[in-house]
Amino acid sequence: MPVHDLVALWEAHTRTEFETRDVDGTMATMVAQPYVNHIPTMTGGVGHDQLKRFYKYHFIGANPPDTAMKLISRTVGENSLVDEMLFSFTHTSEIDWMLPGIPPTGRKVEIPLVAIVQFRGDKLVHEHIYWDQASVLVQIGLLDPNGLPVAGAQTAHKAIDKTLPSNTLMVSWPGSEGKPL
């Protein structure tokens, strides 16, 4: 069985999604019956036709122009790849796949996002994409974090800067200060 450069395959796929915004090019990087699931919102598609419809009318070309991804970490296996990324955009258009039915707020969003990608040969089979939807809702102003154990862009900042404080949402954290370890 030939060995394929999964990183190059994944980067070609994301380039067609976010840079060239080429639906047919994106589909060409995938098996005949691919599967994509954005876990928090259950958006994506199963099979060629449903996924192409999703990409064409609800994802590729629908993302705000300043959408960006910055790699935080990557793990590559024999037939899979896991990327942890900083995903950011300004909510200048409706983003069906992440914020279905929510009109643009004009607010900046930064979140940690994880993509788990499975390959068969030189093609993508499926993607599971995870992010913290509460953090997105806080950042666009639809969820008030006061009194809730949720945060906004701080979750993204903490993912890329380990020196930022931990446990800031834990009300009981100060009470353990100075206790024996």
C-alpha positions in Angstrom: 0.0 0.0 0.0 1.5 3.4 -1.0 2.2 6.0 1.6 0.6 9.4 1.0 1.6 12.8 2.4 -1.5 13.4 4.5 -0.4 16.9 5.4 -0.1 17.9 1.7 -3.5 16.3 0.9 -5.2 18.2 3.8 -3.5 21.5 3.0 -4.6 21.1 -0.7 -8.1 20.5 0.5 -8.3 23.5 2.8 -6.6 25.7 0.2 -9.5 25.0 -2.2 -12.0 25.7 0.6 -10.6 28.9 2.0 -8.2 30.4 -0.5 -9.3 29.6 -4.0 -12.9 28.9 -2.9 -13.3 26.2 -5.5 -16.2 23.7 -4.8 -15.2 21.3 -7.6 -11.6 21.4 -6.5 -12.6 20.7 -3.0 -14.8 17.7 -4.0 -11.9 16.4 -6.1 -9.8 16.0 -3.0 -12.4 13.6 -1.5 -13.6 10.0 -2.0 -16.7 9.4 -4.1 -19.0 9.4 -1.0 -17.4 11.7 1.6 -18.8 12.8 4.9 -18.3 16.1 6.8 -19.8 16.8 10.2 -19.4 20.1 12.1 -20.2 18.6 15.4 -21.6 21.6 17.4 -24.2 22.6 14.7 -24.5 19.2 12.9 -23.9 20.8 9.6 -22.0 19.3 6.6 -23.1 16.5 4.5 -23.1 12.7 3.8 -22.4 11.6 0.3 -21.2 13.5 -2.8 -24.4 15.3 -3.6 -25.3 16.5 -0.1 -21.8 17.6 0.6 -21.4 19.4 -2.7 -24.7 21.2 -2.1 -23.4 22.1 1.4 -20.1 23.3 0.1 -21.6 25.2 -2.8 -24.4 27.1 -1.1 -23.5 27.2 2.6 -19.8 27.0 3.1 -17.3 27.8 0.4 -17.8 31.4 -0.7 -20.1 32.0 2.3 -17.3 32.5 4.8 -16.4 36.1 5.6 -13.4 37.5 3.6 -11.2 37.7 6.7 -11.6 34.1 7.7 -8.3 32.7 8.8 -6.8 29.6 10.4 -3.6 29.4 12.3 -2.2 26.0 13.2 -1.6 25.3 16.9 -0.7 21.6 16.8 -0.9 18.7 14.4 -0.9 15.0 14.9 -0.5 12.7 11.9 -1.3 9.0 11.9 -1.3 6.3 9.3 -4.7 7.2 7.8 -5.7 10.3 9.8 -4.7 13.7 10.8 -5.8 15.9 13.7 -5.3 19.7 13.5 -5.8 22.1 16.4 -6.2 25.6 15.0 -7.0 29.1 15.9 -10.0 29.9 13.7 -11.0 33.6 13.3 -13.4 35.8 11.3 -15.5 38.9 11.5 -19.2 38.1 11.5 -19.9 40.2 8.4 -22.2 37.7 6.7 -24.5 34.9 7.7 -22.4 31.8 8.4 -24.9 29.0 8.0 -22.6 26.2 9.0 -21.5 27.8 12.3 -24.3 30.3 13.2 -27.3 29.0 11.3 -30.1 31.6 11.1 -28.1 34.3 12.9 -27.7 37.6 11.0 -24.3 39.3 10.9 -23.3 41.1 14.0 -20.1 42.7 12.7 -18.2 41.2 15.7 -14.8 39.5 15.6 -14.7 35.8 16.6 -11.6 33.8 17.6 -11.9 30.2 18.7 -9.9 27.1 19.0 -11.1 24.5 16.5 -10.2 20.9 16.0 -10.4 19.0 12.7 -10.2 15.2 12.7 -9.7 14.0 9.2 -9.7 10.4 7.9 -8.1 9.4 4.5 -8.4 6.5 2.2 -5.4 6.5 -0.1 -4.9 10.0 -1.5 -8.4 11.2 -0.8 -10.3 12.5 2.3 -13.0 10.2 3.6 -14.5 12.3 6.4 -14.0 15.3 8.6 -15.3 15.8 12.2 -14.9 19.5 13.1 -15.2 20.6 16.8 -15.4 24.0 18.4 -16.9 25.5 21.5 -20.2 27.0 20.4 -20.8 28.8 23.7 -17.5 30.8 23.0 -18.8 31.8 19.6 -22.2 32.9 21.0 -20.5 34.9 23.7 -18.3 36.7 21.1 -21.2 37.7 18.9 -23.3 38.9 21.8 -26.0 36.2 21.9 -24.9 34.6 25.2 -24.2 36.6 28.3 -21.3 34.8 30.1 -22.1 36.4 33.4 -22.7 33.7 36.0 -22.0 30.9 33.4 -18.9 28.8 33.1 -18.2 30.0 29.6 -15.6 32.4 28.0 -15.2 34.2 24.7 -12.0 34.8 22.8 -10.0 34.1 25.9 -10.4 30.4 25.0 -8.5 31.0 21.8 -5.9 33.1 23.5 -5.3 30.5 26.2 -4.9 27.8 23.5 -2.0 29.6 22.0 -0.5 31.2 25.1 0.1 28.8 28.0 1.2 31.6 30.2 -2.3 33.0 30.5 -4.0 32.2 33.8 -5.9 29.0 34.2 -9.0 28.4 36.4 -10.4 31.9 36.0 -14.0 30.5 35.7 -13.6 28.5 38.9 -15.2 30.5 41.7 -13.6 28.3 44.3 -10.1 28.6 42.9 -9.0 31.5 45.2 -10.0 29.4 48.2 -7.3 26.8 47.6 -4.6 29.5 47.6 -1.9 28.6 50.2 -3.4 25.3 51.1 -0.9 22.4 51.5 -0.1 20.5 48.4 
